[in-house]
């Protein structure tokens, strides 16, 4: 099992929902949508989350990915979570 899968499952459990391994966002919870990305793919989250309503988040698979996401999405409506599902940068409504 990959680190991505571990993080996505952990965040899904924390949000009382299931991890979606198929197309679409990794975690769809009540009022929020979460895409899990590594440092190398962090820039892809915006496109992945483009069609979702409500609050959207990117979760980094590790500290390095989370730090990159915070920098990349600082002036965006997309929020950032760490690999434990803790919000480190709040999402903004569109």
C-alpha angles and dihedrals in degrees: 000000000000127000088246091057092047092052094044092050092048092051092045091053090048089054094044094244141096132273112246109217093180133070117321133036119343095232128022110187134166106299096348141073122204131197118192116214140171122228090265094054102033092111091061094066095082092059092044091053098041097102098046125103124216127025116348128197139184116212120203119224090223141001093277092053092045092051090050091050092050090055096042096046098035094115095033135095087241115100127211132233130187123235091274093056095254114145110241096168118025121234120238127220114253 
